[in-house]
């Protein structure tokens, strides 16, 4: 398929074998973090958003110690976080896992004002930047969380979410790191529990091996049906903005793949 971050001649049979082997891995080794928290430069606006009470309405667990993973143990109902907003708590609710610097999520919240959006991320500069911009734009349908998405999902009620988004997650390219990938049967079972019936899981990646991996995992889960038919990718929908990273990759000949599944 070309591109310096992609793998040519991917064997679907080999991927299925890797997934089957992963399910036999002892549970304590499968329940590890799906992310790597890195400390990077933070500009003044991002730091202000993370520390000033002026932005507390945008960051659900605002006020944690900088440099540490946010505590999500007390977050048990995302809908209630919008109770005092124009949309209220009953509007369709989207959770995006790993929103990076937030550009795509901000655009989606602007384009769908009738929906509520929550983004969870571990990268503090991205959280702060996104919260600062959401405040500048006056968005009332968007909030952020600093923390581990798996820990958050474990806290939430069943049938709580209408959409879960996972755009360009870390592909964990090395075979010994496959267990860190977010899309595994165990983690996706948790996602399925938190989605309402008819709810959507939508993912995108520019790593071919991970794209095919996602298809294999999700096509074999009875909780989901592939919106585009078993074994098929979904054309990028208009509502998913192309990121700068994605556009740059296309310039270098890299492709992107979307998968979309409905909870049944």
ChimeraX commands (.cxc) that place a marker at each C-alpha (Angstrom):
marker #1 position 0.00,0.00,0.00 radius 0.5
marker #1 position 3.03,2.30,0.21 radius 0.5
marker #1 position 3.96,4.93,2.75 radius 0.5
marker #1 position 6.59,4.82,5.44 radius 0.5
marker #1 position 4.10,4.07,8.25 radius 0.5
marker #1 position 2.25,1.27,6.48 radius 0.5
marker #1 position 2.94,-2.38,5.90 radius 0.5
marker #1 position 2.64,-3.89,2.39 radius 0.5
marker #1 position 1.18,-7.32,1.66 radius 0.5
marker #1 position -0.67,-7.65,4.95 radius 0.5
marker #1 position -1.96,-11.17,5.55 radius 0.5
marker #1 position -5.48,-11.26,6.96 radius 0.5
marker #1 position -4.93,-14.83,8.07 radius 0.5
marker #1 position -1.84,-13.79,10.03 radius 0.5
marker #1 position -3.79,-10.96,11.66 radius 0.5
marker #1 position -6.55,-13.34,12.71 radius 0.5
marker #1 position -3.95,-15.67,14.18 radius 0.5
marker #1 position -2.40,-12.79,16.17 radius 0.5
marker #1 position -5.82,-11.81,17.54 radius 0.5
marker #1 position -6.56,-15.41,18.52 radius 0.5
marker #1 position -3.21,-15.64,20.31 radius 0.5
marker #1 position -3.87,-12.36,22.11 radius 0.5
marker #1 position -7.06,-13.78,23.62 radius 0.5
marker #1 position -4.97,-16.55,25.19 radius 0.5
marker #1 position -2.58,-14.08,26.85 radius 0.5
marker #1 position -2.92,-14.06,30.66 radius 0.5
marker #1 position -5.40,-11.37,31.71 radius 0.5
marker #1 position -2.92,-9.40,33.84 radius 0.5
marker #1 position -0.80,-8.81,30.73 radius 0.5
marker #1 position -3.76,-7.77,28.59 radius 0.5
marker #1 position -5.02,-5.19,31.06 radius 0.5
marker #1 position -2.31,-2.63,30.43 radius 0.5
marker #1 position -2.45,0.96,29.28 radius 0.5
marker #1 position -3.36,1.59,25.66 radius 0.5
marker #1 position -1.52,4.92,25.68 radius 0.5
marker #1 position 1.88,6.41,26.45 radius 0.5
marker #1 position 1.70,9.62,28.49 radius 0.5
marker #1 position 4.39,12.04,27.36 radius 0.5
marker #1 position 5.37,15.36,28.92 radius 0.5
marker #1 position 5.73,17.96,26.16 radius 0.5
marker #1 position 5.89,21.73,25.90 radius 0.5
marker #1 position 2.74,23.56,26.93 radius 0.5
marker #1 position 1.97,27.11,25.85 radius 0.5
marker #1 position 0.52,29.75,28.15 radius 0.5
marker #1 position -3.05,29.41,26.88 radius 0.5
marker #1 position -3.08,25.65,27.46 radius 0.5
marker #1 position -1.68,26.01,30.97 radius 0.5
marker #1 position -4.20,28.75,31.75 radius 0.5
marker #1 position -7.09,26.51,30.68 radius 0.5
marker #1 position -5.80,23.65,32.84 radius 0.5
marker #1 position -5.34,25.78,35.97 radius 0.5
marker #1 position -7.80,28.68,35.92 radius 0.5
marker #1 position -11.30,28.20,37.32 radius 0.5
marker #1 position -12.57,30.18,34.33 radius 0.5
marker #1 position -12.26,26.99,32.28 radius 0.5
marker #1 position -13.65,24.53,34.82 radius 0.5
marker #1 position -16.91,24.30,32.88 radius 0.5
marker #1 position -15.02,22.75,29.96 radius 0.5
marker #1 position -12.79,20.21,31.74 radius 0.5
marker #1 position -14.91,17.80,33.77 radius 0.5
marker #1 position -12.07,16.85,36.14 radius 0.5
marker #1 position -10.50,20.32,36.13 radius 0.5
marker #1 position -7.91,21.24,38.72 radius 0.5
marker #1 position -5.71,18.16,38.90 radius 0.5
marker #1 position -1.96,18.39,39.38 radius 0.5
marker #1 position -0.16,19.20,36.16 radius 0.5
marker #1 position 1.96,16.37,34.81 radius 0.5
marker #1 position -0.20,13.64,36.33 radius 0.5
marker #1 position -2.86,11.50,34.72 radius 0.5
marker #1 position -6.28,12.85,35.59 radius 0.5
marker #1 position -8.52,11.08,38.08 radius 0.5
marker #1 position -11.72,9.75,36.48 radius 0.5
marker #1 position -12.89,7.63,39.42 radius 0.5
marker #1 position -15.70,10.03,40.31 radius 0.5
marker #1 position -16.99,10.51,36.75 radius 0.5
marker #1 position -19.99,8.20,36.47 radius 0.5
marker #1 position -22.50,10.09,34.34 radius 0.5
marker #1 position -21.43,12.18,31.34 radius 0.5
marker #1 position -24.96,13.24,30.50 radius 0.5
marker #1 position -25.38,15.09,33.77 radius 0.5
marker #1 position -22.38,17.23,32.86 radius 0.5
marker #1 position -24.63,18.92,30.28 radius 0.5
marker #1 position -27.69,19.32,32.52 radius 0.5
marker #1 position -27.27,23.10,32.74 radius 0.5
marker #1 position -26.48,23.65,29.06 radius 0.5
marker #1 position -28.91,24.56,26.25 radius 0.5
marker #1 position -28.90,20.99,24.93 radius 0.5
marker #1 position -29.57,19.45,28.32 radius 0.5
marker #1 position -28.65,15.94,29.38 radius 0.5
marker #1 position -30.83,14.02,26.92 radius 0.5
marker #1 position -29.19,15.18,23.67 radius 0.5
marker #1 position -27.29,12.58,21.61 radius 0.5
marker #1 position -23.92,12.00,23.27 radius 0.5
marker #1 position -20.60,11.33,21.54 radius 0.5
marker #1 position -17.43,10.27,23.35 radius 0.5
marker #1 position -14.15,10.70,21.47 radius 0.5
marker #1 position -11.20,8.73,22.79 radius 0.5
marker #1 position -7.81,10.36,22.23 radius 0.5
marker #1 position -8.65,13.66,20.52 radius 0.5
marker #1 position -5.05,14.87,20.25 radius 0.5
marker #1 position -4.87,18.66,19.89 radius 0.5
marker #1 position -8.65,18.85,19.47 radius 0.5
marker #1 position -9.07,20.47,16.04 radius 0.5
marker #1 position -11.28,17.73,14.62 radius 0.5
marker #1 position -13.43,17.44,17.75 radius 0.5
marker #1 position -13.91,21.22,17.96 radius 0.5
marker #1 position -15.03,21.31,14.34 radius 0.5
marker #1 position -17.47,18.46,14.87 radius 0.5
marker #1 position -19.00,20.16,17.92 radius 0.5
marker #1 position -19.41,23.38,15.92 radius 0.5
marker #1 position -21.01,21.54,13.00 radius 0.5
marker #1 position -23.45,19.53,15.14 radius 0.5
marker #1 position -24.71,21.95,17.83 radius 0.5
marker #1 position -27.64,19.65,18.60 radius 0.5
marker #1 position -25.29,16.94,19.91 radius 0.5
marker #1 position -23.20,16.83,23.07 radius 0.5
marker #1 position -19.54,15.83,22.81 radius 0.5
marker #1 position -17.01,14.67,25.39 radius 0.5
marker #1 position -13.36,14.13,24.53 radius 0.5
marker #1 position -10.96,12.18,26.74 radius 0.5
marker #1 position -7.19,12.52,26.33 radius 0.5
marker #1 position -3.98,12.07,28.33 radius 0.5
marker #1 position -1.95,14.74,26.50 radius 0.5
marker #1 position -2.27,17.85,28.68 radius 0.5
marker #1 position -1.21,20.42,26.06 radius 0.5
marker #1 position -3.98,19.10,23.80 radius 0.5
marker #1 position -6.57,19.18,26.58 radius 0.5
marker #1 position -5.64,22.72,27.57 radius 0.5
marker #1 position -5.55,23.98,24.00 radius 0.5
marker #1 position -8.90,22.43,23.13 radius 0.5
marker #1 position -10.55,23.80,26.29 radius 0.5
marker #1 position -9.13,27.28,25.64 radius 0.5
marker #1 position -10.48,27.27,22.06 radius 0.5
marker #1 position -13.87,25.88,23.11 radius 0.5
marker #1 position -14.14,28.76,25.58 radius 0.5
marker #1 position -13.13,31.28,22.90 radius 0.5
marker #1 position -15.77,29.85,20.54 radius 0.5
marker #1 position -18.43,29.84,23.25 radius 0.5
marker #1 position -19.29,26.18,22.73 radius 0.5
marker #1 position -21.76,24.76,25.23 radius 0.5
marker #1 position -21.97,21.23,23.79 radius 0.5
marker #1 position -18.36,20.17,24.32 radius 0.5
marker #1 position -16.41,19.06,27.39 radius 0.5
marker #1 position -13.07,17.38,28.05 radius 0.5
marker #1 position -11.59,14.84,30.44 radius 0.5
marker #1 position -7.97,14.22,31.38 radius 0.5
marker #1 position -7.54,10.50,31.96 radius 0.5
marker #1 position -7.64,6.87,30.91 radius 0.5
marker #1 position -10.55,6.06,28.60 radius 0.5
marker #1 position -10.79,2.44,29.76 radius 0.5
marker #1 position -11.08,3.51,33.40 radius 0.5
marker #1 position -13.76,6.02,32.41 radius 0.5
marker #1 position -15.76,3.46,30.42 radius 0.5
marker #1 position -15.68,1.07,33.36 radius 0.5
marker #1 position -17.39,3.74,35.49 radius 0.5
marker #1 position -20.19,4.64,33.07 radius 0.5
marker #1 position -23.66,3.07,33.04 radius 0.5
marker #1 position -24.73,0.61,30.37 radius 0.5
marker #1 position -26.38,2.07,27.25 radius 0.5
marker #1 position -25.01,5.52,28.15 radius 0.5
marker #1 position -23.45,6.65,24.86 radius 0.5
marker #1 position -24.78,7.17,21.35 radius 0.5
marker #1 position -21.41,7.28,19.58 radius 0.5
marker #1 position -17.82,6.36,20.44 radius 0.5
marker #1 position -15.08,7.77,18.20 radius 0.5
marker #1 position -11.49,6.58,17.95 radius 0.5
marker #1 position -9.60,8.55,15.33 radius 0.5
marker #1 position -5.97,7.71,14.50 radius 0.5
marker #1 position -5.09,5.91,17.73 radius 0.5
marker #1 position -1.55,4.76,18.40 radius 0.5
marker #1 position -1.24,1.64,16.19 radius 0.5
marker #1 position 1.39,0.00,18.42 radius 0.5
marker #1 position 3.19,-1.35,15.37 radius 0.5
marker #1 position 5.48,-3.90,17.01 radius 0.5
marker #1 position 4.04,-7.36,17.50 radius 0.5
marker #1 position 4.91,-7.45,21.19 radius 0.5
marker #1 position 2.82,-4.27,21.61 radius 0.5
marker #1 position -0.35,-5.51,19.91 radius 0.5
marker #1 position -1.85,-6.09,23.36 radius 0.5
marker #1 position -1.79,-2.30,23.87 radius 0.5
marker #1 position -4.10,-1.62,20.93 radius 0.5
marker #1 position -7.41,-0.14,21.96 radius 0.5
marker #1 position -9.38,-2.35,19.60 radius 0.5
marker #1 position -9.26,-5.81,21.14 radius 0.5
marker #1 position -12.22,-8.11,21.82 radius 0.5
marker #1 position -12.14,-7.42,25.55 radius 0.5
marker #1 position -11.98,-3.63,25.27 radius 0.5
marker #1 position -14.58,-3.49,22.52 radius 0.5
marker #1 position -16.94,-5.60,24.64 radius 0.5
marker #1 position -16.75,-2.78,27.20 radius 0.5
marker #1 position -17.47,-0.20,24.49 radius 0.5
marker #1 position -20.46,-2.25,23.33 radius 0.5
marker #1 position -21.88,-2.34,26.86 radius 0.5
marker #1 position -21.71,1.44,27.15 radius 0.5
marker #1 position -23.29,2.11,23.75 radius 0.5
marker #1 position -27.05,2.28,23.45 radius 0.5
marker #1 position -28.65,-0.18,21.05 radius 0.5
marker #1 position -28.24,1.36,17.61 radius 0.5
marker #1 position -25.24,3.34,18.83 radius 0.5
marker #1 position -22.16,3.71,16.62 radius 0.5
marker #1 position -18.49,2.91,17.07 radius 0.5
marker #1 position -16.46,4.79,14.45 radius 0.5
marker #1 position -12.69,4.48,14.07 radius 0.5
marker #1 position -10.12,5.68,11.56 radius 0.5
marker #1 position -6.47,4.81,11.09 radius 0.5
marker #1 position -3.69,5.30,8.55 radius 0.5
marker #1 position -1.96,2.06,9.54 radius 0.5
marker #1 position -3.08,-0.74,7.23 radius 0.5
marker #1 position -2.34,-3.59,9.64 radius 0.5
marker #1 position -4.43,-1.95,12.37 radius 0.5
marker #1 position -7.26,-1.21,9.91 radius 0.5
marker #1 position -7.50,-4.88,8.96 radius 0.5
marker #1 position -7.10,-5.85,12.61 radius 0.5
marker #1 position -10.11,-3.69,13.51 radius 0.5
marker #1 position -12.21,-5.34,10.81 radius 0.5
marker #1 position -11.32,-8.81,12.04 radius 0.5
marker #1 position -12.01,-8.02,15.70 radius 0.5
marker #1 position -15.31,-6.23,15.13 radius 0.5
marker #1 position -16.69,-8.45,12.37 radius 0.5
marker #1 position -16.45,-11.39,14.79 radius 0.5
marker #1 position -18.26,-9.67,17.66 radius 0.5
marker #1 position -22.00,-10.47,17.89 radius 0.5
marker #1 position -22.63,-7.13,19.61 radius 0.5
marker #1 position -21.84,-5.23,16.40 radius 0.5
marker #1 position -22.82,-5.12,12.76 radius 0.5
marker #1 position -20.64,-3.53,10.11 radius 0.5
marker #1 position -22.54,-0.55,8.67 radius 0.5
marker #1 position -20.88,-1.14,5.27 radius 0.5
marker #1 position -21.22,-4.93,5.31 radius 0.5
marker #1 position -18.93,-7.54,6.80 radius 0.5
marker #1 position -15.32,-7.22,5.71 radius 0.5
marker #1 position -15.77,-3.72,4.29 radius 0.5
marker #1 position -14.32,-0.38,5.22 radius 0.5
marker #1 position -16.57,2.70,5.31 radius 0.5
marker #1 position -15.87,5.71,3.08 radius 0.5
marker #1 position -14.82,8.68,5.19 radius 0.5
marker #1 position -18.11,10.35,6.18 radius 0.5
marker #1 position -18.46,14.09,5.65 radius 0.5
marker #1 position -18.89,14.69,9.37 radius 0.5
marker #1 position -15.37,13.43,10.15 radius 0.5
marker #1 position -12.99,16.30,9.35 radius 0.5
marker #1 position -9.68,15.46,7.76 radius 0.5
marker #1 position -6.88,16.28,10.15 radius 0.5
marker #1 position -3.69,18.07,9.16 radius 0.5
marker #1 position -1.81,14.86,9.92 radius 0.5
marker #1 position -4.13,12.87,7.66 radius 0.5
marker #1 position -3.84,15.36,4.80 radius 0.5
marker #1 position -0.05,15.38,5.12 radius 0.5
marker #1 position -0.04,11.60,4.98 radius 0.5
marker #1 position -2.10,11.63,1.80 radius 0.5
marker #1 position 0.49,13.95,0.24 radius 0.5
marker #1 position 3.07,11.24,0.94 radius 0.5
marker #1 position 0.89,8.52,-0.54 radius 0.5
marker #1 position -0.50,7.13,2.71 radius 0.5
marker #1 position -4.10,6.02,2.82 radius 0.5
marker #1 position -6.61,6.19,5.65 radius 0.5
marker #1 position -9.33,3.70,6.50 radius 0.5
marker #1 position -12.60,4.17,8.38 radius 0.5
marker #1 position -14.59,1.43,10.11 radius 0.5
marker #1 position -18.11,1.98,11.41 radius 0.5
marker #1 position -20.13,-0.47,13.47 radius 0.5
marker #1 position -23.63,-0.33,14.94 radius 0.5
marker #1 position -24.52,-1.98,18.24 radius 0.5
marker #1 position -27.27,-4.56,17.74 radius 0.5
marker link #1:1,2 radius 0.2
marker link #1:2,3 radius 0.2
marker link #1:3,4 radius 0.2
marker link #1:4,5 radius 0.2
marker link #1:5,6 radius 0.2
marker link #1:6,7 radius 0.2
marker link #1:7,8 radius 0.2
marker link #1:8,9 radius 0.2
marker link #1:9,10 radius 0.2
marker link #1:10,11 radius 0.2
marker link #1:11,12 radius 0.2
marker link #1:12,13 radius 0.2
marker link #1:13,14 radius 0.2
marker link #1:14,15 radius 0.2
marker link #1:15,16 radius 0.2
marker link #1:16,17 radius 0.2
marker link #1:17,18 radius 0.2
marker link #1:18,19 radius 0.2
marker link #1:19,20 radius 0.2
marker link #1:20,21 radius 0.2
marker link #1:21,22 radius 0.2
marker link #1:22,23 radius 0.2
marker link #1:23,24 radius 0.2
marker link #1:24,25 radius 0.2
marker link #1:25,26 radius 0.2
marker link #1:26,27 radius 0.2
marker link #1:27,28 radius 0.2
marker link #1:28,29 radius 0.2
marker link #1:29,30 radius 0.2
marker link #1:30,31 radius 0.2
marker link #1:31,32 radius 0.2
marker link #1:32,33 radius 0.2
marker link #1:33,34 radius 0.2
marker link #1:34,35 radius 0.2
marker link #1:35,36 radius 0.2
marker link #1:36,37 radius 0.2
marker link #1:37,38 radius 0.2
marker link #1:38,39 radius 0.2
marker link #1:39,40 radius 0.2
marker link #1:40,41 radius 0.2
marker link #1:41,42 radius 0.2
marker link #1:42,43 radius 0.2
marker link #1:43,44 radius 0.2
marker link #1:44,45 radius 0.2
marker link #1:45,46 radius 0.2
marker link #1:46,47 radius 0.2
marker link #1:47,48 radius 0.2
marker link #1:48,49 radius 0.2
marker link #1:49,50 radius 0.2
marker link #1:50,51 radius 0.2
marker link #1:51,52 radius 0.2
marker link #1:52,53 radius 0.2
marker link #1:53,54 radius 0.2
marker link #1:54,55 radius 0.2
marker link #1:55,56 radius 0.2
marker link #1:56,57 radius 0.2
marker link #1:57,58 radius 0.2
marker link #1:58,59 radius 0.2
marker link #1:59,60 radius 0.2
marker link #1:60,61 radius 0.2
marker link #1:61,62 radius 0.2
marker link #1:62,63 radius 0.2
marker link #1:63,64 radius 0.2
marker link #1:64,65 radius 0.2
marker link #1:65,66 radius 0.2
marker link #1:66,67 radius 0.2
marker link #1:67,68 radius 0.2
marker link #1:68,69 radius 0.2
marker link #1:69,70 radius 0.2
marker link #1:70,71 radius 0.2
marker link #1:71,72 radius 0.2
marker link #1:72,73 radius 0.2
marker link #1:73,74 radius 0.2
marker link #1:74,75 radius 0.2
marker link #1:75,76 radius 0.2
marker link #1:76,77 radius 0.2
marker link #1:77,78 radius 0.2
marker link #1:78,79 radius 0.2
marker link #1:79,80 radius 0.2
marker link #1:80,81 radius 0.2
marker link #1:81,82 radius 0.2
marker link #1:82,83 radius 0.2
marker link #1:83,84 radius 0.2
marker link #1:84,85 radius 0.2
marker link #1:85,86 radius 0.2
marker link #1:86,87 radius 0.2
marker link #1:87,88 radius 0.2
marker link #1:88,89 radius 0.2
marker link #1:89,90 radius 0.2
marker link #1:90,91 radius 0.2
marker link #1:91,92 radius 0.2
marker link #1:92,93 radius 0.2
marker link #1:93,94 radius 0.2
marker link #1:94,95 radius 0.2
marker link #1:95,96 radius 0.2
marker link #1:96,97 radius 0.2
marker link #1:97,98 radius 0.2
marker link #1:98,99 radius 0.2
marker link #1:99,100 radius 0.2
marker link #1:100,101 radius 0.2
marker link #1:101,102 radius 0.2
marker link #1:102,103 radius 0.2
marker link #1:103,104 radius 0.2
marker link #1:104,105 radius 0.2
marker link #1:105,106 radius 0.2
marker link #1:106,107 radius 0.2
marker link #1:107,108 radius 0.2
marker link #1:108,109 radius 0.2
marker link #1:109,110 radius 0.2
marker link #1:110,111 radius 0.2
marker link #1:111,112 radius 0.2
marker link #1:112,113 radius 0.2
marker link #1:113,114 radius 0.2
marker link #1:114,115 radius 0.2
marker link #1:115,116 radius 0.2
marker link #1:116,117 radius 0.2
marker link #1:117,118 radius 0.2
marker link #1:118,119 radius 0.2
marker link #1:119,120 radius 0.2
marker link #1:120,121 radius 0.2
marker link #1:121,122 radius 0.2
marker link #1:122,123 radius 0.2
marker link #1:123,124 radius 0.2
marker link #1:124,125 radius 0.2
marker link #1:125,126 radius 0.2
marker link #1:126,127 radius 0.2
marker link #1:127,128 radius 0.2
marker link #1:128,129 radius 0.2
marker link #1:129,130 radius 0.2
marker link #1:130,131 radius 0.2
marker link #1:131,132 radius 0.2
marker link #1:132,133 radius 0.2
marker link #1:133,134 radius 0.2
marker link #1:134,135 radius 0.2
marker link #1:135,136 radius 0.2
marker link #1:136,137 radius 0.2
marker link #1:137,138 radius 0.2
marker link #1:138,139 radius 0.2
marker link #1:139,140 radius 0.2
marker link #1:140,141 radius 0.2
marker link #1:141,142 radius 0.2
marker link #1:142,143 radius 0.2
marker link #1:143,144 radius 0.2
marker link #1:144,145 radius 0.2
marker link #1:145,146 radius 0.2
marker link #1:146,147 radius 0.2
marker link #1:147,148 radius 0.2
marker link #1:148,149 radius 0.2
marker link #1:149,150 radius 0.2
marker link #1:150,151 radius 0.2
marker link #1:151,152 radius 0.2
marker link #1:152,153 radius 0.2
marker link #1:153,154 radius 0.2
marker link #1:154,155 radius 0.2
marker link #1:155,156 radius 0.2
marker link #1:156,157 radius 0.2
marker link #1:157,158 radius 0.2
marker link #1:158,159 radius 0.2
marker link #1:159,160 radius 0.2
marker link #1:160,161 radius 0.2
marker link #1:161,162 radius 0.2
marker link #1:162,163 radius 0.2
marker link #1:163,164 radius 0.2
marker link #1:164,165 radius 0.2
marker link #1:165,166 radius 0.2
marker link #1:166,167 radius 0.2
marker link #1:167,168 radius 0.2
marker link #1:168,169 radius 0.2
marker link #1:169,170 radius 0.2
marker link #1:170,171 radius 0.2
marker link #1:171,172 radius 0.2
marker link #1:172,173 radius 0.2
marker link #1:173,174 radius 0.2
marker link #1:174,175 radius 0.2
marker link #1:175,176 radius 0.2
marker link #1:176,177 radius 0.2
marker link #1:177,178 radius 0.2
marker link #1:178,179 radius 0.2
marker link #1:179,180 radius 0.2
marker link #1:180,181 radius 0.2
marker link #1:181,182 radius 0.2
marker link #1:182,183 radius 0.2
marker link #1:183,184 radius 0.2
marker link #1:184,185 radius 0.2
marker link #1:185,186 radius 0.2
marker link #1:186,187 radius 0.2
marker link #1:187,188 radius 0.2
marker link #1:188,189 radius 0.2
marker link #1:189,190 radius 0.2
marker link #1:190,191 radius 0.2
marker link #1:191,192 radius 0.2
marker link #1:192,193 radius 0.2
marker link #1:193,194 radius 0.2
marker link #1:194,195 radius 0.2
marker link #1:195,196 radius 0.2
marker link #1:196,197 radius 0.2
marker link #1:197,198 radius 0.2
marker link #1:198,199 radius 0.2
marker link #1:199,200 radius 0.2
marker link #1:200,201 radius 0.2
marker link #1:201,202 radius 0.2
marker link #1:202,203 radius 0.2
marker link #1:203,204 radius 0.2
marker link #1:204,205 radius 0.2
marker link #1:205,206 radius 0.2
marker link #1:206,207 radius 0.2
marker link #1:207,208 radius 0.2
marker link #1:208,209 radius 0.2
marker link #1:209,210 radius 0.2
marker link #1:210,211 radius 0.2
marker link #1:211,212 radius 0.2
marker link #1:212,213 radius 0.2
marker link #1:213,214 radius 0.2
marker link #1:214,215 radius 0.2
marker link #1:215,216 radius 0.2
marker link #1:216,217 radius 0.2
marker link #1:217,218 radius 0.2
marker link #1:218,219 radius 0.2
marker link #1:219,220 radius 0.2
marker link #1:220,221 radius 0.2
marker link #1:221,222 radius 0.2
marker link #1:222,223 radius 0.2
marker link #1:223,224 radius 0.2
marker link #1:224,225 radius 0.2
marker link #1:225,226 radius 0.2
marker link #1:226,227 radius 0.2
marker link #1:227,228 radius 0.2
marker link #1:228,229 radius 0.2
marker link #1:229,230 radius 0.2
marker link #1:230,231 radius 0.2
marker link #1:231,232 radius 0.2
marker link #1:232,233 radius 0.2
marker link #1:233,234 radius 0.2
marker link #1:234,235 radius 0.2
marker link #1:235,236 radius 0.2
marker link #1:236,237 radius 0.2
marker link #1:237,238 radius 0.2
marker link #1:238,239 radius 0.2
marker link #1:239,240 radius 0.2
marker link #1:240,241 radius 0.2
marker link #1:241,242 radius 0.2
marker link #1:242,243 radius 0.2
marker link #1:243,244 radius 0.2
marker link #1:244,245 radius 0.2
marker link #1:245,246 radius 0.2
marker link #1:246,247 radius 0.2
marker link #1:247,248 radius 0.2
marker link #1:248,249 radius 0.2
marker link #1:249,250 radius 0.2
marker link #1:250,251 radius 0.2
marker link #1:251,252 radius 0.2
marker link #1:252,253 radius 0.2
marker link #1:253,254 radius 0.2
marker link #1:254,255 radius 0.2
marker link #1:255,256 radius 0.2
marker link #1:256,257 radius 0.2
marker link #1:257,258 radius 0.2
marker link #1:258,259 radius 0.2
marker link #1:259,260 radius 0.2
marker link #1:260,261 radius 0.2
marker link #1:261,262 radius 0.2
marker link #1:262,263 radius 0.2
marker link #1:263,264 radius 0.2
view
